[in-house]
Amino acid sequence: MRYAPPGLCVNDFALLRDDDGTYAVLHLQGPWTAEFDHLRMETSYGRATSTDLVSWQPRGTAFGNGLPGRFDQQAVWTMHPVRHGHGMAMFYTGVLGLTPGGWPLQSVGLAYSDRTDGTGWRRHGTGPVVEADARWYRTGERMGWRDPFVVRDDESEGWVMVVCAADASLPVEVGGCVAWATSDDLEHWTVQPPLISPGDVDELECPVLERLDDGSWLLLGAIGATRGFEAWTSPRLRGPWTRHGALGPTGSYAPRVVHAPDGSRVVLHTTPRRVNLTDSGERCRGMLAQPKLLVTAPDEAPRLEWWPGLNTFLGEETEQAALHAVGDLTLTGRVEITLRTDTPDGGRPALLVGCDGKNLWITGPDGDRLGETVLTEPAESLRILTIGEYVEVYADGVFALTTLCYSGHAAPWTFTAKGRTHTVPVRPVRLPDPDRDDASAVWPGPSH
């Protein structure tokens, strides 16, 4: 349900599916620390495999930064492998070093592999294959040229790459954009003007392109300021692109789309943690979250729903306390559901989900707001998931809110209506690797 390799945290990632149906994830990785330095600590890609997109087995390091003097000597960031011949071509972000003002100098490199499992990479040359073009993009201080994503062009036999960049025509604080480039052979690229430049985004990271069943396109992009991700659609790659707003709420980041074993499209994303696994710790790199079902109905905004493939990890319904659990509630008015209490035998709420019409919120100890959102319509039902410190809320089936809470003891889920206390039945969640006890495993609850 949540994954990070032992002793490390996960950042941006890519998903592959081999011919035998095995999935592999390549991900940025680094140590748990409050003083995380992405220039010195994100120097390699971890790799893990899965058959169901939920249970992941760490397989070690798959790629690392380049030799001294090369464009990727300082760090390697977000990557995207695509099938090429009998193997794969991987585009990745390389960091050379810093500008005089301390900003990372980024460009996109290429590596090949004869394999399709995410291993065996060898670099193409010693330099990048595509760099920011100063005609349209910042190339020095506050530049961006990272997170490449490559697909087949829908108007030629070539390829299209989208990249996280900074629009040179806009102020830095609103210049986040999706750049793009075209190529006939994957090795020689022509940079184009911005594909999407909203004018109100600081950083538009980790762009993802997915061709839908009707031939149209979906683009997902992570928004630096909100720490969530948004969706755009277009009938063709070159636009026009329609912005649909938030798809993943604050706390869900760096999305990737893949076909699940049941054939459905799902989105996986990262989610943060807190240093020392306490509510007072600083937010830091985190874990890979479980899949969500991607729904792209005609004439509707894309949305994320509960993926039925997770149901095999749910136990029988109970009214007993469970730290990792799923519960459903039909709403008839304002409600606050207590999920954890401050003592093992009950007491004050330490974790609570509330809803009043369009207003949805989560509170921690002493009623402190941990997360909140305003829905487009009053909610008629809620589904709540707790996995360790993670809380997810689905309103009328749609993923709407997520947060972290390291406080409280598992308790029966209860709410009060018309002066009576009611218990919400839950289904305990079976963790894929319940015996892990390292810092990167799912939080096991309070130690006392």
N, C-alpha and C positions, 0 to 999 in steps of 0.2 A: 504493500500500500504506500510505502515511502521507502526510498532507497538512497543511500550514500555508502561509498566503500569504507571499510574500517579505518577510523582515524582521520578521515578526510571529509570535506564538504564538496557539494556538487554545484556547478554553475551551468552556463549554457551547454547545450548538447545537440547531438544529431542521432537519428534513428536509422538503422539499416534492417532489411529483412533478407535473409539468405534463401537460397533455392529450396532448402529443406524446411522452411518455415521458421527457423530460429531468428529471433531478433537480437540485434546488438545495439548498444548505446555507446557512443563516444562522448565523453564529457570533459569539460574543464574541471580541474580539481585543485584543492589546496588545503592547508591545515586549518584547524579551528583556532582563531585568534581574533582579538578585538582590533588589532592593528594590521588588518589584512592588506597586503601590498600586491595588487594584481599584476604589477610589473615584475616582481621578483618571485612570486609564489605560483602564478599560473603559467608554468613552463612545460606542462605535459598534459596529454589526454589519458584519462582512465577509460577502461572498457569493461562492459559487463554484458551478459547474455541472458535471454529469457525466452520461454516458449509461449508466455501468456501476457506479457507487458506489465505484470504485477510482481512476480517473483524473479528477482535479479541476482545473478551470481557474478561476483567480481572476478575479472580475468587479468588484472594487472594493467600496466601502462602500455599504450599502443603507439604513441608519437610524442616527440619532444621538440624543444626549441633548437634553432640552427646553430651552426658553428660561429665563433666570434667573427665579426665583420660582416655578417650577412644580414639581410633585411629582417630576419626573424630571430636574431641573436638574443633579444631581451625576453620575449614571451611569445607564446602561441595562444591565440584566442579562438573564437567560435569558428566552426568548420561545417562543411557540407559535402559529403561523398555522394557521387552519382555513378550509376552503372556506365561502364565504358569498355567496349569489346567484351572480353571474357573476364575482366576484372572491374576495377573502379578508379575513378578520378576524384580526388578530394581537394576542394578549394578551402583555404583556411586563412585566418588573419595572422599576420606576422607583425611583431613590434620590434623596430630597430633600436629605439632608445627614446630620449626625451628632447623636446624643443628647448630653447633657452629659458622659456617660461615654465618648463616642467610638464609639458603635455606629450602624451605618447604618440609617436610617429607610426602610423598604421598603413599597411598595404596588404594585398591579397596574393598568396602564393598557391602553388599547385603541387600535388604529390600523386603518384600513381601506385596501384597495387595490382598484382596478378590474381589476387584473392577477392572474395566477396563477403568476408566475415569481419572486415574492419581492421585487419592486421596486414603486415608486410609492406608498409608505405616506403616509397623512395621519392625524394624530391625531384621536381623537374627544374633543372638548372640551379643557379645560386641566387637568383633575384626574383622579384614579384612578377606576376603576369598581368596585373592591372593595378593602377594607382589613381588617386583622385586627380581630376582635371581642374586646374585653377580657373578655367573659364566659368565653371558653375559651382565648384565646391571649395570649401576651405582646405588649405594644404599645409598650413603651419600651426600657429596657436589655435587651439579649440577645433582642430580638424577632426574628421572622422572618416574612416574607410575600412570597415570591418563587417563581420557577420555575413559573408557571402552566401547566396543561395542560388542554385543554377537549375534551370529547366530547359526543355526543348522549346525553341521559338515556335509560336503558332502561325507565323507568316513566312517561314523559310525552313531550310534544312539545318539551320544553325542552332545556336544556343543563346539564352538570355540569362544574365546574372543580375540579381538585385543586391544592394549593399546598403548598410547603414552609413549615412554621410551627413555633412553639415552644409546647408545651402548658403553659398557665399553672398547671395543677394539679400539675406535676411539677418536681423540681429541674432547674435549667438544664442540667446535664451529662447528663441522661437524658430531656430533654423534647422531643427531635426528633420531629415527627409530620407526618402528611399531613392538612392541613385540606381542607375542601371547601365549595363554595357552589353554589347552583342559580339558574337564570335562565330566563325565557321568551323573552328578546329579545337576549341577549348584552351589554346595556348596563346592566341593573339586576339586581343579584345579592343573594341572601340567604345569609349565612354560616351554616354548620351546625357542630355539634360535631365533634371530630376523627373522621376516617374510619378512620385507623390511627394508634395511639399505642403503640408497642412497650414503652416504659418502660425501655429499655436502649440508646437511641441518642442521640447528642449532636445530630446534624443529619441529617435525612432529606431529602436534596436531589433536585432534578430528577425528581419523580415522573412516571411515564409510564403511561398506560392504553392497553391494547390489547384489543379484543374478539376472542375466539378463534372458531374455526369452529363450535364447539358452542354458542355464545351466552354462554359464561362469560367472565370477565374476568381479565386478567393485569395486575398492577401491578409496575413496576420502580422502585426507589428507591436513590439513591446514599447511602452511609453515610459521614459525615464522618470518623469515627475510623479506619475501616479503609481508606478510599480505594478501596473496591470497591463493587459494587452487589448488592442482594438482590431476591428475587422473592416476590410474594404472588399467590394466586388466590382467586377468589370466584365463585359462581354468578350473583351480581347486584352491581350497583355499590354498593349500600348494605350489602353484606356478608351473611354473615360472611366475613372474610378469613383465609385460611390462609397462614402464613408458611413459606416453603421454604428460607430461608437464602441463602447466597451463590450468585449466578449468575455474576457477573464478579469475578475475583480482584483483590486489591490491585494497584493500578496501572491498572485499567480503571475509568472513571468516566463519569458523565453519559450514560447509555444512551439511544438512540432506536431505535424499531422502524419498519421500512418494508418494503414488498414489493419484492423485487429484480426485475430484468428477467425472470428465469426463473419468477417467480410465488411463490417461496418467501419466508417471513418471515425477515428478517435483523435483527441488532442491530449498530449502529455505536456507538462510544464514543470518548471522549477518552483520551489517555495522556500522561503527563508527560514532560518532558525535564530536563536539568540545565544550570544556567547555565555558559556557556563550553564546553559540550559536553565536560565532563570528569567523571570519577567523583567528584572532590572538590567539584564544584559543587553548590549548593543545588538542590533540586527546584523546578521552576517550571511554569508553564502549558506546554502541549505541542502535540500534534498530533491529528488525526483518524485513528483506526485503521481498518483494513480490515474489511469485514462478517464477522460470524459467523452461522452458521445457527442460528435459534431453533427448538428442538424442544420441543413441548408435548404429549407423549403422555398419553393418559388414565391417571389414577391414578399418575402419575410426576411428580417434581419437574421443572420446566423446566430445560433445559440448553442450553449453547452448543457447537456443533460446527464443524468446518471447513466453510466454504461452498464447494461445488464450483465456483462461478463464478470462483474465484481460479485455477483450474487453467490457464486460458488464459494466465496470466502466468508459468507455470513452464516452464523449458527441459528439455532432454533430461537423463536421469540421468547423473551423472558421479561419479568419485571424486576429482576435483580440488578445490582450495580455492575457495570462493566466499563472499564477505562476506554476500550476501543469498541465502538458500537455505532449502529445506525437506528434511528427512530423516525417515525412518521406521525404527523399531527394534522388533523383537519381543523381549520380555524373558524371560529364563530364570533370573534371580536378580539380585542386586545388580549395578549397573552405573554407571559414570561415563564420560560421553562428552565428549571434548575437542573444542570447537568452534573455539577460537582459541589461539594460542601467543604467548609473549612476544617472540619474534623471527620475522622473515619466513621463516626456514629451519627452523622448528620449535624446540622447546625446552620450557620448562615451560608447563603449561596456564595461559592467561589468562582463559578462559571455559569453564565446564564445567557440564554438566547431569547430575545424579545421581538414581538411584531405587533404593530398597530396600524392596520391598513397598508399604506405604502411604505411605512417606516420599519426598517429591519435593523436590529443591532445585537451586539454581543458585549457583555460586560464581564469583568473579572472581579477580583477581591475588592470589597468596599464599593462596588458598583461602578468602578472605573470603566469607561467605554474603551473597548479594545478594537472595535470595528463597527461601522454602520454604513448603510446605504439607503437610498430612496428608490423604490421600485417604480416601474412605469404604471402598474395597476395594483390595487389592493390584493394582497396575497390571500388565497383560499386554502392553501396547504403548505406545509414545510416538511422537508426531509433534512435531518441533521446527521452529520458524520463526525465522530471524534476518533482520531488516531493519535495516541500520545498527546502532544501539545497542540496538535492541529485540529481546528474546527472548520467544517465546511457546512454551508446552509444552501439548500436548494429551495427556491420559492416557486410554487406551482410547477415543479419539475426542472426549473432552470437554475444553474449554478449562479449564485448571486452574491455570496459573501464568504470570506475566509479570514481567519486570524490565528494567533498563537496564544496559548495560556499554559503556563507551567505551575499553576497553583491549584490546590484543592484535591480532594479525595473522591474517587469514583463513588457515585451514589445513584439510587434509583432516580430516573428522570421524572420530575413532578411539576405540576402547575396547579394554580388555584383558580377556580371559576365558581361564581355564585356562592362563595363562602366555603366551598368544599375543595379538598386537595385530591387531585387525580394523578395516577401514575401512567406514564407513557411507556408502552411495551417497546423493547429494543431488541435488535438482533446483534449479538456479539460478533466482532470482526476477528477472524482468524488471521494472525500475522503470518506472512510467508516464512519468516525466519525468527520465531519467537525466542530462541535461545541466545541470540546475539546480545552481548552486554558491553559493547564498546560505546564510546561517546557518539559515534555516528549512527547508531541504531535508533529505532523509534524510542522516544522517551518512555520509561517504564512507570512513570508516576512518582509522587513524592517519596523520599527515602525514609520518612518517618511520619 
